[in-house]
């Protein structure tokens, strides 16, 4: 894929809040995406934040593939965690600016670290990211006001959790889910129009979780039209009204019409909606969806086979009972983890989750067999595996599986150069994928499952992992086994 810019690619940083750099991404079948940056006060280069790919989705033909999230592209886990930290520091700075009535503050608004330092670590080496993350964990940001953080599934579950975890004080966290639970009613439900899986649900075990007038911070990896955020704000405001919302994202691509819709909803509901992001810009798309690309042949299974090592992690974690339903109608009562944010959590719960993560990581670290290790979360189960990966030592990268289908093109600069398809271990009717595992890149893979799936649901994932050619696959399952006859399903 060719990438062109209106300025030299290594443009000067920190020149202006409105640098107006333009980047042109030429993709197969005449699809062209033009990105014009309108705000980049931290001097971030787009290549440090994302690559571009063609999406298998007629609603939206392209995808900004993040180099921060730990989803489609393997990354150092500390850098993924610092993505949330950068948003936390940015929000802290914006609030301090508003309180002081100033347009700018000194960089060192925190005694231990700054927003500029976090952004530099995102673009730097793994050791710098690890050191800064350790400092941030030891000296968290004072939240200053009660705040409820809500992260959007599936891509931003870890990003939102990482942002929330940076704060100390009166905070709560929950992430939306695509999964349907038959024994619980969602507190909120809303749609994401351009997604391949549109329904979002919010389950909170506390009936009072959304009560009060706390500021709501909605976290997503990118905002394109902002309709998803507007949909949840409208639903939440109708049930649990409040005055202030914040939409936090790594990337903000809203055009003028989209921004007007935000202002119109503010006026209609008599609320405030603040938006924060690392960069802002506008996008222009020429050409239709890419219908078909020549897919690379799936690599044959290695002659020596793949060694499968199973690790039961249920003793390290606390659980919460719930009954989910697959698209086939089959029910599962295998428990979920208690403190992922799926059912809501509070600042007082963070220390217990941290202890559980460190204990599980210590166990898995002693089971490492190689020096080049990939840790892989699955679907919405991203933050806990990411945190474990960050504790496993040197030579560890992190990514996760996804529902998102993407065209593959093995060409320098294109975001997705290899793909491995399987069905979800939690729902055999849902296609899943993982991407970008080049031949010979790793000695071992740790795959993390939140729940224990039926063996027949697990086989497609194991077959896809075998085709990577990675010699050792560790299957780390965090929950206790399911019942033989769950209630509430067929």
N, C-alpha and C positions, 0 to 999 in steps of 0.2 A: 504494500500500500504506500502510495506517495503522500507525503505531507508537505504542504507549502505554507509559507508565511509571508505577510506583507513587510516584515522586518527580518533582519538576520535572526536565525533560530535562537542564538544565545543572546537574547535581548537584555538590555540593562535593567537591573532590578531596582525597585523602590523609587522609580522616577515620578510616578503620579498615581493618584487614585483612579484616574480615568485614562489608562494608557492607550486604549483603542487598538491593541494589537489584533490582527486577524490571522486565523489559521484555517487552512483549507485541507480537508481530508478527502482524498479521492479513493473511493472503494469500488468493488467490482460492479459490473452491469450499469455503469454510468451514475451510480449513487455518489453524490457529493454533499458533504456537510461543511458549512462555513461557520466558524466560531469567531465572534468578535468580542474580545474582552472589553468590558466597560468599567470594571473596578477590580483592581488587583493591588491593594495597598501593601500587601506583604511581599510583593515581588516574586510570587510563586510561578514557576514555569509549568504550563499545562502538562508537559511530559512527566512531571513529577507526580501528578495527580491522576492522570488517566491515559488510556489508549482508546482507539476507536475500533468498533466492529460492526458488522451488519447483523441485524437481529432477524430471527425467524418469527416475524410478528407483523401482520398487515396493518395493525393500528399504529405501529411506530417502527420505522425501518432500520434504525441504528441504535447503538448502545454506547454510552460512555463507560468503558470498562475500568473500574477503579484500580489504582495501584496502591491504595491505602486500605481498603476495606478487608482484604483477605477473603475474597469471594472467588472470582474467576482467575485471578493471577496470584501466584504464591508470593508472600511477603514476609519480612521479619515480623513476628507477632508484636514486638514492642512498637513498631511503627504503626500498626493497626490501632493499638491502644492509644497511641499519641494522636491519632486522628480525632478521637473523642476528646482528648485533652486540649487540642487546639481549639475546638469549638467551645469548650468550657472556658478557656482563657479569653476567647474572643467575646463571649457573652459577659464575662466579668468586666472586661474593659469597656464594653458599650454601656453597661450600667454605671460604671464609675464616671465615664464621660458625661452621661446624662445628669448624674447627681451633681457633678462639678460645674456643669454648664460650659464645658470646654470641648474643643474639637479634637484634642489629642492629649494623651497622657504620656509620661515617661515610659520607656519600655519595661522597666522593672516594677510593674504594678504589684508583683508578688516578690517577697524577699527571696524565694528559692528558685524561681524560674519565671520566664516571660513568654508571651505569645510568640515573639520573634524567635526565641530559642526553641520552642516547640516546632515551629515551621522549619527552622534550620535542621532539626533532628529528623523531620520527615524526609528531607532531601539528603541526609548524611548517611554515615555508616551505622551498622547495627549496634556497636558498642556505645555510641553517643545516644542512640535511642534508648538503650537499656538503662544507662545511667540517669538520664533525665526522667524516665518513667519511675525509677526507684525513688528519686527525690520527690516527685509529685505524690507518690503513695505515702511517703513519710510526712508530708506537709500539705494536706489537702486545702482546697480553696473554701473559704467561708461562704456559704450560699447567700447569706444576707436577707433572704426572704423565703417563705415556704414555697416550694416548687414541686410540681409533678411532671416528670419526664416520661414521654411516650415515644417509643421507637417503632418505626414501620417495618413490618415483615416484608420479604424475608431478609432483604439485603442489609438493612440498617439495625438489626437487633443488637449486634455487638457494638456498633458505633454509638448508639444511644445509651447502652449500658456503660460504655467506657466514659462517655460525657458525664452521665449521672454519678459515676463512681469517683469523679474528681472532686466532688463537693462534700463538705461536712456540714451538718445542720439538718433542718427540717425538710427532707427530701423524700420523694417516693418515685418508684420506677415501675413501668409496665411496658411490655411490647405487644403489638398486635399479632394476630396469628391467622394463617389461612386454614388451620385445622378446625373441624367441626366436632364439638363435644356434645354427646347426647344426654349427659346427666347434668349439664350446666347451661344456663341461659347467658348469652353475651350481654354485658352491660352496655356496650356500644357496638354498632356495626355500620360499615360504610364501604364505598366502592373506590377502586383505583381504575379509572376508565381505560388507560392505555396499556395496562398490564395484561399478560397472558393468563394470570389468575387474579381476578378482580376483587374478590370479597375479602374484607378485613373484619376481624372480630376481636373484641377485648373481653377477656374473662378476668374478673377480680374476685378473689374469695371473700374479701371484706365488702359488705354492702355499702360501707361508708367511704370506700377508697377514693371515689371521685367527688365526695362532698367537700364543701368549703369553697373559698374564692382564691385558692392558691394559683399562682401563675402556672400555666401549662406550657411546657417546652416540647414541641413536636420535633423529632429528629429523623431526618432522612438523608440518604447519601447525596441525592441531587433533587432539585426542584426544577421541573421543566415548564409546566403550566401552573402548578400549585393547586390543581383541582383536588388532589388527594387530601392535602392539608385543609382546604376549605370545606370538604365534605365532613371530615371528622370534627372540625370546629362547629359546624352547623349542628351536627348530631349532639355533640357534647353540650353546646350552649342551650339546646332545647331541654336537656335533662338535668344538667348541673351548671347553671349559668355562673359566669365569672367575668371579670373585666379585662384580663390581660392574657394574651397568647404570644408565644415566640416560636418561630419556625426556623430551625437551625439545620444547615446542610453544608456539605463540602462545596457543592457547586450550585449556582442559581442562574438558570437560563430563562427566566420569565421575560416575556416581551411586554410592551406597553399595555396591550389589552389585558394581559394576565395581571399586571400590577393594578390596573383599574378595578378588576374584580376583587382584589384584596381590599382596596379602599371602599368599594361599594358594600362589601360585607361588614367592614368596620362600622360604616354609617348605619346600615340596616339593623345590626345587633347592638349598637352602642358599645363596642369593644375596641381594644387596641391589639393590632397584630404587628409585631416587630419581626423582621427577617434578618438573619445573620448568615454569612457564608464566607468561605475563604476567598473565592473569586466569584465575580458576576460577569455575565455576558449575554449575548443574543446569538441565536442559531438560525441558519437558513439552510433548508434542505432542498436539493435539486435531484430529480429522479425518483422513481418509485421503489417499492421494496425489492430487495434482492430475492428472486424466486428460488434460485438453486445455484449452489456452487459445487464443483467437483470435490467430493469428500475424500480425504486421504484414507487409504485402506487401513483397517484396524490392525495394529501390530499383532503378529501371532504370539501365542503364549510361549514364554521362554522354555527351552528344552528341559531345563532343570526343575521347572515348576516353581510355584510360589509357596513359601512356607507361611502358613496361617497360625498366628499365635493369639489366643483369646485372653482378655483380661476382664475380670468381673470387678467393677468399681463401686458396686451398690453399697458396700459397707462404708465407703468414704462420704456418702451424700445422704441428706435427708430427702424425703419424697412426699409427693402429694397425689392422692388418688383421684383419677378422673377416667371417664370412659369416652374414647374417641370412636369415630366410625369411618371406615374406609369408603371409597366411592362405590365399592361392590355391595355395601351394606353390612359387611362384617364388622363387629365391634371388638374393641380391645380395651381391657382394663389395666393394662400395664401402666404402672405409675409414672408420672413425670417427676423431674427434679423440683424441689420446693423453691429454690432461690434463683431461677433463671430470669425472672421478670415476667414469665408467661401469665402468672396469676397475681402479680403485684408484689412489691417488696418495699421496705422502708430502710432508711439509713441505719437503723439499729440492727438490721439483718445482714449488713455488709460484712461485718467481722466474721460471722459464722460461715458465710460463703467463702471468704478468703481462706479461712482455716481448712475448709473442706477441699478447696482447690489445691492448696499447698501440700496437704497430705496425699491426695491422689497423684499429684505431680511427682512427689518424692518417690512414690512406689513405681511409677512408670519410668522415671529417670533411671532407676536401677535396672530396668528391663531393656534399655536401649542397647542395640547391637551394632549400630553403625555411627559414622560421623557425619553423614548427610541424611538428615531426617526430615520428612514432610509430615506435618500434622494436618488432619482434614476434619473439619466440622461437617455436619450434615444438615442441610436445609436451614431452618430457623435456629438450630442448636449451634450457635457460633461463639458466644462470649466465653462460656466455661471452657470449651476446648482451646480457645485462643489464650486464655489465662494460663491453662495448663502448659500449652506450648511455650509460653514465655518463661516457664520455670524449668524447662528441660535441659537447659545448657546451650552450648554453642552449636552451630551447624544446623539450626532448626528453622524451617520455613512453615508458613501456615496458609491454608486456603480452605474452602468448603464447597460442598456440592450445592446444586441450585436447580430450581425448576426452569430457569431461563434458557430457552433454546437459541443458540447463536451459530451463525455460519462460520465454518472453519476455513482458514486460508493460511497455509504455511509459507508466509512471506514476512520478511523483516519489517518491523514496525506495526504489523497488524496485531490486534490484541489477543486473538484466539487462534493458536496454531495447531492445537490437537484437542480432540474431544473424546470422551468416553461416556456412552449412554447406558442407563440402567433405569429400573423403576424404583420408586421410593421404598425403602425398607418399612416405612410406616403405613404406606398405602400403595399397593401394587398397581393401582389404576392411575398413578401420577408419574409421568416421565420425569426423570432427573438426569443431571449431567455433572461431570466435573471436567475441568479443562487444564490445558497447558502443563502436562507432565511429559517432558521430553525423554527420549530413551536414554537410559544410563545416568539420569540426574540424581537418583536417590538410592541409598542403601536399604531404606525401610520407610514404610508409611504407617502412621498411627491414625486409624479411622475411629472417630468418636460418635457413638450412638447414645441419644438420651434414653431411649426405651428399648426393651428387648423385643425384637421383631420375631414373627414366625419364621422358621427356617426357610420355608419356600419363598418368603419375601426377601430374604437375605441373599439368595443365590445369584440374582442378577448383579447386585453390587459386587459380590465377591468375584464373579466372572469378569466384570469390567476392571477391577483392580488387578486381576491376574494378567490382563492384556497390557498393563502398563510396563510389564517386565521388571518391576521392582521386586527384588528377591524375597523380602520379608514384609508381610502385612500383619500389623497388630490391630486386632479388633477390640476396642475398649468400650464396654457397655456400662452405662452409669446407673441404670435402674435395676430393681429386682425383677425376677421373672413374672410373667403374666399368669392369670388364672386360666384353668382349662376351659371354663364355661363363663365368660363374662356376661354380666347383665346388660340389657339395653340394646342388644343387637341380634343379628341372625346367626 
